[in-house]
Amino acid sequence: QPDLCVVCDPEKLTTQGCNGAPDWIIEVLSPGNSKREVQLKYQLYQENGVSEYWLVYPYEQSVYQFVLNPETDKYQLQAMYAEDDIAIPYLFPDLNIDLADVFAE
């Protein structure tokens, strides 16, 4: 289960949750997350058609942004953000996320 997800189509939402893939998933990693776990979720989200996937490393203050290529159905690294960068979701280009605020203690 992802840490955060965004579903743009209200038709996908049921009383049980989301029926289908969310549009955007954000995973916040902790020191206990294994490489295997990260790889499994990456593959799972890619195979299920999650359009945008972010990996957030709070201890390194970095974000990796992946976007699903509709031609290949494979993720491509869209951007890498760190510390005080402004992160911009591919799905919401008018949204500016100030990572200085996100990573503030």
C-alpha atoms as an extended CHARMM CRD file, in Angstrom:
* protein
*
       105  EXT
         1         1  GLN       CA              0.0000000000        0.0000000000        0.0000000000  PROA      1               0.0000000000
         2         2  PRO       CA              1.5000000000        3.3640000000       -0.9800000000  PROA      2               0.0000000000
         3         3  ASP       CA              2.2030000000        6.1810000000        1.4690000000  PROA      3               0.0000000000
         4         4  LEU       CA              0.3020000000        8.6980000000       -0.6570000000  PROA      4               0.0000000000
         5         5  CYS       CA             -1.7600000000        8.3300000000       -3.7870000000  PROA      5               0.0000000000
         6         6  VAL       CA             -3.7630000000       10.6400000000       -6.0190000000  PROA      6               0.0000000000
         7         7  VAL       CA             -6.7660000000        9.4260000000       -7.9760000000  PROA      7               0.0000000000
         8         8  CYS       CA             -7.9870000000       11.8910000000      -10.6010000000  PROA      8               0.0000000000
         9         9  ASP       CA            -11.0170000000        9.9070000000      -11.7760000000  PROA      9               0.0000000000
        10        10  PRO       CA            -13.7380000000        9.8700000000       -9.0910000000  PROA      10              0.0000000000
        11        11  GLU       CA            -15.3420000000        6.9080000000      -10.9050000000  PROA      11              0.0000000000
        12        12  LYS       CA            -12.4350000000        4.7500000000       -9.6580000000  PROA      12              0.0000000000
        13        13  LEU       CA            -13.3190000000        5.3980000000       -6.0130000000  PROA      13              0.0000000000
        14        14  THR       CA            -15.5810000000        2.9140000000       -4.2520000000  PROA      14              0.0000000000
        15        15  THR       CA            -16.4150000000        2.1860000000       -0.6370000000  PROA      15              0.0000000000
        16        16  GLN       CA            -13.6170000000       -0.4150000000       -0.7070000000  PROA      16              0.0000000000
        17        17  GLY       CA            -11.0230000000        2.0680000000       -2.0210000000  PROA      17              0.0000000000
        18        18  CYS       CA             -9.6150000000        2.6080000000       -5.4960000000  PROA      18              0.0000000000
        19        19  ASN       CA            -10.8410000000        0.3710000000       -8.3080000000  PROA      19              0.0000000000
        20        20  GLY       CA             -7.9180000000        0.5610000000      -10.7090000000  PROA      20              0.0000000000
        21        21  ALA       CA             -4.5450000000        2.2330000000      -10.5970000000  PROA      21              0.0000000000
        22        22  PRO       CA             -4.0530000000        5.6140000000       -8.9300000000  PROA      22              0.0000000000
        23        23  ASP       CA             -2.6730000000        8.3310000000      -11.1700000000  PROA      23              0.0000000000
        24        24  TRP       CA              0.1930000000        9.3420000000       -8.8650000000  PROA      24              0.0000000000
        25        25  ILE       CA              1.8770000000        7.4270000000       -6.0680000000  PROA      25              0.0000000000
        26        26  ILE       CA              4.3960000000        8.8060000000       -3.5900000000  PROA      26              0.0000000000
        27        27  GLU       CA              6.4910000000        6.4390000000       -1.4860000000  PROA      27              0.0000000000
        28        28  VAL       CA              8.3560000000        7.9190000000        1.4860000000  PROA      28              0.0000000000
        29        29  LEU       CA             11.2900000000        5.6510000000        2.2230000000  PROA      29              0.0000000000
        30        30  SER       CA             12.7140000000        4.9450000000        5.6310000000  PROA      30              0.0000000000
        31        31  PRO       CA             16.0790000000        3.4250000000        6.5370000000  PROA      31              0.0000000000
        32        32  GLY       CA             14.3030000000        0.0640000000        6.9550000000  PROA      32              0.0000000000
        33        33  ASN       CA             13.0660000000       -0.0860000000        3.3680000000  PROA      33              0.0000000000
        34        34  SER       CA             14.9330000000       -2.7880000000        1.4970000000  PROA      34              0.0000000000
        35        35  LYS       CA             16.1530000000       -2.5320000000       -2.0630000000  PROA      35              0.0000000000
        36        36  ARG       CA             13.9410000000       -5.5460000000       -2.8400000000  PROA      36              0.0000000000
        37        37  GLU       CA             10.8390000000       -3.7830000000       -1.4820000000  PROA      37              0.0000000000
        38        38  VAL       CA             11.5660000000       -0.6690000000       -3.5310000000  PROA      38              0.0000000000
        39        39  GLN       CA             12.0900000000       -2.7400000000       -6.6860000000  PROA      39              0.0000000000
        40        40  LEU       CA              8.8970000000       -4.7580000000       -6.1250000000  PROA      40              0.0000000000
        41        41  LYS       CA              6.7490000000       -1.6530000000       -5.7170000000  PROA      41              0.0000000000
        42        42  TYR       CA              8.3880000000        0.0170000000       -8.7280000000  PROA      42              0.0000000000
        43        43  GLN       CA              7.5430000000       -3.0230000000      -10.8810000000  PROA      43              0.0000000000
        44        44  LEU       CA              4.0450000000       -3.3560000000       -9.4260000000  PROA      44              0.0000000000
        45        45  TYR       CA              3.1380000000        0.2910000000      -10.0370000000  PROA      45              0.0000000000
        46        46  GLN       CA              4.6530000000        0.2240000000      -13.5280000000  PROA      46              0.0000000000
        47        47  GLU       CA              2.7780000000       -2.9670000000      -14.5010000000  PROA      47              0.0000000000
        48        48  ASN       CA             -0.5040000000       -1.5470000000      -13.2030000000  PROA      48              0.0000000000
        49        49  GLY       CA             -0.2410000000        1.7010000000      -15.1400000000  PROA      49              0.0000000000
        50        50  VAL       CA              0.4220000000        4.2640000000      -12.3900000000  PROA      50              0.0000000000
        51        51  SER       CA              1.2200000000        7.3560000000      -14.4740000000  PROA      51              0.0000000000
        52        52  GLU       CA              3.5640000000        9.0720000000      -12.0380000000  PROA      52              0.0000000000
        53        53  TYR       CA              5.6190000000        7.6070000000       -9.2100000000  PROA      53              0.0000000000
        54        54  TRP       CA              7.7960000000        9.4650000000       -6.7260000000  PROA      54              0.0000000000
        55        55  LEU       CA             10.3760000000        7.9870000000       -4.3880000000  PROA      55              0.0000000000
        56        56  VAL       CA             11.0880000000       10.3250000000       -1.4810000000  PROA      56              0.0000000000
        57        57  TYR       CA             14.2650000000        9.8550000000        0.5430000000  PROA      57              0.0000000000
        58        58  PRO       CA             13.7500000000       12.1170000000        3.5760000000  PROA      58              0.0000000000
        59        59  TYR       CA             17.1520000000       11.4290000000        5.1430000000  PROA      59              0.0000000000
        60        60  GLU       CA             18.9180000000       12.4210000000        1.9330000000  PROA      60              0.0000000000
        61        61  GLN       CA             16.3360000000       15.1470000000        1.2370000000  PROA      61              0.0000000000
        62        62  SER       CA             15.8410000000       13.9520000000       -2.3190000000  PROA      62              0.0000000000
        63        63  VAL       CA             12.9870000000       12.9790000000       -4.6160000000  PROA      63              0.0000000000
        64        64  TYR       CA             13.1060000000       10.7860000000       -7.7110000000  PROA      64              0.0000000000
        65        65  GLN       CA             10.2450000000       11.3880000000      -10.1330000000  PROA      65              0.0000000000
        66        66  PHE       CA              9.2860000000        8.6490000000      -12.5920000000  PROA      66              0.0000000000
        67        67  VAL       CA              6.7240000000        9.0170000000      -15.3890000000  PROA      67              0.0000000000
        68        68  LEU       CA              5.1830000000        6.1440000000      -17.3060000000  PROA      68              0.0000000000
        69        69  ASN       CA              5.9930000000        6.2780000000      -21.0050000000  PROA      69              0.0000000000
        70        70  PRO       CA              2.7180000000        5.4800000000      -22.8340000000  PROA      70              0.0000000000
        71        71  GLU       CA              4.5750000000        3.9870000000      -25.8080000000  PROA      71              0.0000000000
        72        72  THR       CA              6.6720000000        1.5110000000      -23.8180000000  PROA      72              0.0000000000
        73        73  ASP       CA              4.6220000000        1.2030000000      -20.5940000000  PROA      73              0.0000000000
        74        74  LYS       CA              7.9300000000        1.6420000000      -18.7420000000  PROA      74              0.0000000000
        75        75  TYR       CA              8.9550000000        4.2840000000      -16.2380000000  PROA      75              0.0000000000
        76        76  GLN       CA             11.4070000000        6.9390000000      -17.2510000000  PROA      76              0.0000000000
        77        77  LEU       CA             13.2400000000        9.0940000000      -14.7620000000  PROA      77              0.0000000000
        78        78  GLN       CA             11.6620000000       12.5080000000      -15.3040000000  PROA      78              0.0000000000
        79        79  ALA       CA             13.5780000000       14.5060000000      -12.6960000000  PROA      79              0.0000000000
        80        80  MET       CA             15.6320000000       14.3270000000       -9.5380000000  PROA      80              0.0000000000
        81        81  TYR       CA             15.0440000000       16.9640000000       -6.8960000000  PROA      81              0.0000000000
        82        82  ALA       CA             16.9850000000       17.7300000000       -3.7340000000  PROA      82              0.0000000000
        83        83  GLU       CA             16.9260000000       19.8860000000       -0.6170000000  PROA      83              0.0000000000
        84        84  ASP       CA             15.3910000000       23.2540000000       -1.5180000000  PROA      84              0.0000000000
        85        85  ASP       CA             14.3620000000       22.5560000000       -5.1260000000  PROA      85              0.0000000000
        86        86  ILE       CA             10.8500000000       23.1850000000       -6.4010000000  PROA      86              0.0000000000
        87        87  ALA       CA              9.3510000000       19.8430000000       -7.4430000000  PROA      87              0.0000000000
        88        88  ILE       CA              6.7360000000       19.9210000000      -10.1930000000  PROA      88              0.0000000000
        89        89  PRO       CA              4.4730000000       16.9120000000      -10.7350000000  PROA      89              0.0000000000
        90        90  TYR       CA              4.1990000000       15.8460000000      -14.3580000000  PROA      90              0.0000000000
        91        91  LEU       CA              0.4410000000       15.3850000000      -13.9780000000  PROA      91              0.0000000000
        92        92  PHE       CA             -0.0220000000       18.8010000000      -12.3690000000  PROA      92              0.0000000000
        93        93  PRO       CA              2.4480000000       21.1990000000      -14.0180000000  PROA      93              0.0000000000
        94        94  ASP       CA              0.9490000000       24.2270000000      -12.2500000000  PROA      94              0.0000000000
        95        95  LEU       CA              1.6800000000       22.7340000000       -8.8220000000  PROA      95              0.0000000000
        96        96  ASN       CA              4.9940000000       23.8200000000       -7.3100000000  PROA      96              0.0000000000
        97        97  ILE       CA              6.1410000000       21.8670000000       -4.2510000000  PROA      97              0.0000000000
        98        98  ASP       CA              8.8310000000       23.6390000000       -2.2420000000  PROA      98              0.0000000000
        99        99  LEU       CA             11.0280000000       20.8610000000       -0.9090000000  PROA      99              0.0000000000
       100       100  ALA       CA             12.5030000000       23.1960000000        1.7040000000  PROA      100             0.0000000000
       101       101  ASP       CA              9.0470000000       23.1330000000        3.3120000000  PROA      101             0.0000000000
       102       102  VAL       CA              8.6470000000       19.3860000000        2.8090000000  PROA      102             0.0000000000
       103       103  PHE       CA             12.0070000000       18.5630000000        4.3950000000  PROA      103             0.0000000000
       104       104  ALA       CA             11.8410000000       21.2050000000        7.1590000000  PROA      104             0.0000000000
       105       105  GLU       CA             12.3030000000       19.7340000000       10.6230000000  PROA      105             0.0000000000
